Amino acid sequence: MKTIPLEAYLVVSMVLFGLGVFGMIVRRNMVTVLMSMELALNAVNLLFVGADAHLGLVDGQVFALFVIALAAAEAAVGLGIIIAIFRLRRVDSTDEIVDMRG
């Protein structure tokens, strides 16, 4: 059985991470920024698991599980903040939010 080289994991992870960062910088919709952040976190997960498969350790999978748990908590809190801002201000763009006062 052939194994996937570590460079392939690295290249795919860098492309996904770059797309996630690009989406966070360019997009103005808060939900899209949140999804781009999730894409960047999943790119890191892919690299952790790829390095784990290459080195034959279990540490990468453990780190990936922690990152998945962190991403789930971040998505829940972030979505809650986005909903609260939308209910308060009726805006969904990051450009329209100028301060965090109520």
C-alpha positions in Angstrom: 0.0 0.0 0.0 1.4 3.4 -1.0 1.4 6.2 1.5 0.8 9.8 0.6 4.0 11.9 0.9 4.2 14.6 3.6 4.7 17.2 0.9 1.2 16.5 -0.5 -0.4 17.1 2.9 1.7 20.3 3.3 0.7 21.7 -0.1 -3.0 21.0 0.3 -2.9 22.4 3.8 -1.2 25.6 2.7 -3.7 26.1 -0.1 -6.7 25.6 2.2 -5.1 27.8 4.9 -4.4 30.5 2.3 -8.0 30.4 1.0 -9.2 30.7 4.6 -7.0 33.7 5.4 -8.0 35.3 2.0 -11.6 34.8 2.8 -11.2 36.4 6.3 -9.4 39.4 4.8 -11.6 40.0 1.6 -15.1 39.1 2.7 -17.3 41.5 4.6 -20.1 39.2 5.6 -19.6 38.0 9.2 -20.9 34.5 8.6 -18.5 34.1 5.6 -15.6 35.3 7.7 -16.5 32.7 10.3 -16.6 30.0 7.7 -13.2 31.1 6.3 -11.8 30.8 9.8 -13.2 27.3 10.0 -11.5 26.5 6.7 -8.1 27.7 8.1 -8.6 25.6 11.2 -9.4 22.5 9.1 -6.2 23.1 7.1 -4.2 23.0 10.3 -6.1 19.8 11.2 -5.2 18.2 7.9 -1.5 19.1 8.4 -1.6 17.6 12.0 -3.1 14.3 10.7 -0.8 14.2 7.7 2.3 14.7 9.9 0.9 12.1 12.2 0.5 9.6 9.4 4.0 10.3 8.1 5.7 10.0 11.5 3.5 7.1 12.8 2.6 8.8 16.0 -0.8 9.5 17.6 0.0 13.1 18.7 -1.3 14.7 15.5 -4.7 13.0 15.9 -5.0 14.2 19.5 -4.1 17.8 18.5 -6.7 17.6 15.7 -9.4 16.5 18.1 -8.5 19.5 20.3 -8.7 21.8 17.3 -12.0 20.4 16.3 -13.4 21.0 19.8 -12.0 24.5 19.8 -13.5 25.2 16.4 -16.9 23.9 17.5 -16.8 26.2 20.6 -15.6 29.1 18.4 -18.4 28.6 15.9 -21.0 28.5 18.6 -19.8 31.6 20.4 -19.1 33.4 17.1 -22.5 32.7 15.7 -24.1 33.8 18.9 -22.2 37.1 18.8 -23.2 37.6 15.1 -26.9 37.0 15.9 -26.7 39.4 18.8 -25.1 42.1 16.7 -27.7 41.5 13.9 -30.6 41.8 16.4 -29.2 44.9 17.9 -27.9 46.8 14.9 -29.6 45.1 11.9 -26.2 44.9 10.1 -24.5 41.8 8.7 -21.3 43.4 7.2 -18.1 44.0 9.1 -17.7 47.4 7.6 -20.9 48.7 9.2 -20.0 47.8 12.8 -18.0 50.8 14.1 -18.1 50.2 17.9 -19.2 47.6 20.3 -21.3 49.8 22.6 -24.9 48.9 23.2 
